[in-house]
Amino acid sequence: MAVLGALHPLVTIGLARLVLDERLQRRQRLGVTLAVGGVLAITAA
């Protein structure tokens, strides 16, 4: 649960995309992808 709690910035990013129509830069998308991938790797172990 602590690992998922650490991803709270993703909610902010999602809301900014939906409400303000902000777009992520390539580096930011890579960071989000790596963070989610890391969470999946941790939960799979």
N, C-alpha and C positions, 0 to 999 in steps of 0.2 A: 504494500500500500504506500510506503514511503517513496518508492520509485515513481509511482504514478502521481503522487502529490508533487513531486519535483517538476512535473511537466505542466504546472499551472500556467506558465507563460504561453503555452500553445492555445489556451482558451482565449487569451487576449489577442493573439495573432489572428485567430479565426474570426473573432468579433470585428477586428479592425478590417479584415477582408470583406466581411459581409455588410457591415454598417457603413464604413467609410470608403469602401472600394479601394483600399490600399493593396498594392502588389508587393510581393517579396522579390528581392534581388536574388540572383543566382546563388550567391554565397549563403544567404539566409535560408533559401530552400534546401541547400545542401546540409546546413546545420540542423534544420528540422528533421530531415530524412535520417541523418545520423543519430539524432536523439531518439527518435521513434524506433529505429533499428536496434539501438542499444537497449532500450526498454524491452523490446521483444526478445532479444538475446538473453537478458537477465531473467525474464519470466519463464523462458523455455528451459533454463538450466535447473 
